[in-house]
Structure formats: structure tokens, C-alpha cells
Amino acid sequence: MFSSDRKVYTTFSNLVASFFRLAESRLSSTQKTVLTQSHKLLKFHNLTVTALADLVSRSSSVPYSTVKWNLHSLKEMGLLTGGDMSSKGERAELTPEAQLLADYLMNEQ
């Protein structure tokens, strides 16, 4: 409950923990797989979104079309940037928040 005469404070660690809990509960298991596999691959490769989808599909049990769909969802959530139909060839990158989330998810497995 919030009131105008009472200030509510939170610590950075509480905010991060809330972000992780929220993301973990809202992301599907496929989205988590695509996110963590993308994180592993983008650490060592400069890839377009299409190339990333191909490699994620090959390195997991997720079909290519499903990976593409989930990468699009991650882009809509603001966790992934990269080329699209109007800007083909741009490098795929996870946002810093997505990288933290992927590290968290990999440590939880």
C-alpha cells in the first residue's frame, strides 16, 4: 500500500530480485531456453537474428521457427536488439538486463 505522506524505499538488490522473480514467472520455458542459449552464443559470436535463430535451434531441441518466434518476443520485451525487415544484417545483442537474467536462469538450472 502506498500513501502520499509515506515514502517507500527499496534497495537495488531487492529491485533486481523482484525483476528476476517476475521474469522467471512470466517467461515460458521455451523463452528461457532461447534466452540462455542466445546468451551463450552471443558471448563468442557476432550474429544476425536469423543466424542466431539457426544456431540456437541447432544447439537445443527447439525448432527453428519456434526460436524465430521467441526471439521476436524477446525483442518486443526489450531484451534483444538486432536487425529486422527494415534493417537487415544488424548484429543481434541481448540488453544488459537480458544478460543478467540469462546468467540468473543458467545458475538456477
C-alpha contacts under 8 A as a table, 3 or more apart, distances in Angstrom:
res1	aa1	res2	aa2	distance
2	F	6	R	7.17
2	F	7	K	7.99
2	F	8	V	7.51
3	S	6	R	5.46
3	S	7	K	7.68
4	S	7	K	7.41
10	T	14	N	6.36
10	T	15	L	6.81
11	T	14	N	5.19
11	T	15	L	6.31
12	F	15	L	5.02
12	F	16	V	6.17
13	S	16	V	5.07
13	S	17	A	6.07
14	N	17	A	5.06
14	N	18	S	6.13
15	L	18	S	5.12
15	L	19	F	6.22
16	V	19	F	4.98
16	V	20	F	6.24
17	A	20	F	5.13
17	A	21	R	6.19
18	S	21	R	5.12
18	S	22	L	6.02
19	F	22	L	5.19
19	F	23	A	6.02
20	F	23	A	5.17
20	F	24	E	5.88
20	F	101	L	6.46
20	F	104	Y	7.54
21	R	24	E	5.14
21	R	25	S	6.18
22	L	25	S	5.31
22	L	26	R	6.10
23	A	26	R	5.12
23	A	27	L	5.77
23	A	101	L	7.89
24	E	27	L	5.68
24	E	105	L	7.81
25	S	28	S	7.89
27	L	30	T	7.97
27	L	31	Q	5.82
27	L	32	K	6.31
28	S	31	Q	5.10
28	S	32	K	6.28
29	S	32	K	5.05
29	S	33	T	6.21
30	T	33	T	5.01
30	T	34	V	6.10
30	T	62	V	7.52
30	T	70	N	7.54
31	Q	34	V	5.07
31	Q	35	L	5.95
31	Q	70	N	5.86
31	Q	71	L	7.94
31	Q	74	L	7.66
32	K	35	L	5.05
32	K	36	T	6.08
32	K	102	A	7.72
32	K	105	L	7.42
33	T	36	T	5.30
33	T	37	Q	5.98
33	T	60	S	7.96
34	V	37	Q	5.25
34	V	38	S	5.88
34	V	56	V	6.70
34	V	67	V	6.46
34	V	70	N	6.96
34	V	71	L	7.19
35	L	38	S	5.13
35	L	39	H	6.15
35	L	71	L	7.95
35	L	74	L	7.84
35	L	98	A	7.71
35	L	102	A	6.23
36	T	39	H	5.02
36	T	40	K	6.32
36	T	102	A	5.00
36	T	103	D	7.53
36	T	105	L	7.22
36	T	106	M	6.71
37	Q	40	K	5.14
37	Q	41	L	6.24
37	Q	56	V	5.92
37	Q	59	S	7.64
37	Q	60	S	7.75
38	S	41	L	5.15
38	S	42	L	5.90
38	S	52	L	6.87
38	S	56	V	6.41
38	S	94	L	7.99
39	H	42	L	5.31
39	H	43	K	6.30
39	H	94	L	7.05
39	H	99	Q	6.50
39	H	102	A	6.51
40	K	43	K	5.62
40	K	44	F	7.52
41	L	44	F	5.81
41	L	45	H	6.04
41	L	52	L	7.65
41	L	55	L	7.85
41	L	56	V	7.80
42	L	45	H	5.02
42	L	46	N	6.38
42	L	47	L	7.10
42	L	92	A	7.80
42	L	93	E	7.04
42	L	94	L	7.95
46	N	91	R	6.30
46	N	92	A	7.40
47	L	50	T	7.85
47	L	51	A	5.67
47	L	52	L	5.73
47	L	91	R	5.46
47	L	92	A	5.81
48	T	51	A	5.18
48	T	52	L	6.01
48	T	82	G	6.83
48	T	83	G	6.83
48	T	89	G	5.79
48	T	90	E	5.91
48	T	91	R	4.69
48	T	92	A	5.03
49	V	52	L	4.95
49	V	53	A	6.09
49	V	71	L	7.67
49	V	82	G	6.26
49	V	83	G	6.58
49	V	84	D	7.99
49	V	90	E	7.96
49	V	91	R	7.05
49	V	92	A	5.21
50	T	53	A	5.09
50	T	54	D	6.37
50	T	68	K	7.44
51	A	54	D	5.07
51	A	55	L	6.31
52	L	55	L	5.20
52	L	56	V	5.99
52	L	92	A	7.48
53	A	56	V	5.18
53	A	57	S	6.03
53	A	64	Y	6.29
53	A	67	V	5.62
53	A	68	K	5.63
53	A	71	L	7.44
54	D	57	S	5.23
54	D	58	R	6.24
54	D	64	Y	6.17
55	L	58	R	5.00
55	L	59	S	6.06
56	V	59	S	5.14
56	V	60	S	6.05
56	V	62	V	7.72
56	V	64	Y	7.88
56	V	67	V	7.08
57	S	60	S	5.35
57	S	61	S	6.57
57	S	62	V	5.33
57	S	63	P	5.57
57	S	64	Y	5.07
57	S	67	V	6.38
58	R	61	S	7.42
62	V	66	T	6.45
62	V	67	V	6.35
63	P	66	T	5.31
63	P	67	V	6.27
64	Y	67	V	5.07
64	Y	68	K	6.23
65	S	68	K	5.08
65	S	69	W	6.21
66	T	69	W	5.05
66	T	70	N	6.14
67	V	70	N	5.09
67	V	71	L	6.01
68	K	71	L	5.13
68	K	72	H	6.22
69	W	72	H	5.15
69	W	73	S	6.39
70	N	73	S	4.83
70	N	74	L	6.17
71	L	74	L	4.98
71	L	75	K	6.21
71	L	80	L	7.43
72	H	75	K	5.04
72	H	76	E	6.31
73	S	76	E	5.01
73	S	77	M	6.26
74	L	77	M	5.02
74	L	78	G	6.34
74	L	79	L	5.28
74	L	80	L	5.61
75	K	78	G	5.08
75	K	79	L	5.66
75	K	80	L	4.54
75	K	81	T	5.96
76	E	79	L	7.58
76	E	80	L	7.97
77	M	80	L	7.76
78	G	81	T	7.31
78	G	95	T	7.48
79	L	94	L	5.78
79	L	95	T	5.27
79	L	97	E	6.90
79	L	98	A	5.10
80	L	92	A	6.98
80	L	93	E	5.70
80	L	94	L	4.46
80	L	95	T	5.80
80	L	98	A	7.36
81	T	91	R	7.92
81	T	92	A	5.61
81	T	93	E	5.24
81	T	94	L	6.29
81	T	95	T	7.15
82	G	90	E	5.30
82	G	91	R	5.28
82	G	92	A	4.16
82	G	93	E	6.22
83	G	86	S	7.44
83	G	87	S	4.90
83	G	88	K	4.84
83	G	89	G	5.78
83	G	90	E	4.43
83	G	91	R	6.61
83	G	92	A	6.88
84	D	87	S	5.14
84	D	88	K	5.40
84	D	90	E	7.96
85	M	88	K	5.78
87	S	90	E	6.48
94	L	97	E	7.86
94	L	98	A	5.63
94	L	99	Q	6.12
95	T	98	A	5.08
95	T	99	Q	6.29
96	P	99	Q	5.04
96	P	100	L	6.32
97	E	100	L	5.17
97	E	101	L	6.16
98	A	101	L	4.94
98	A	102	A	5.97
99	Q	102	A	5.07
99	Q	103	D	6.18
100	L	103	D	5.17
100	L	104	Y	6.18
101	L	104	Y	4.99
101	L	105	L	6.10
102	A	105	L	5.04
102	A	106	M	6.09
103	D	106	M	5.19
103	D	107	N	6.25
104	Y	107	N	5.21
104	Y	108	E	6.31
105	L	108	E	5.07
105	L	109	Q	6.54
106	M	109	Q	5.48
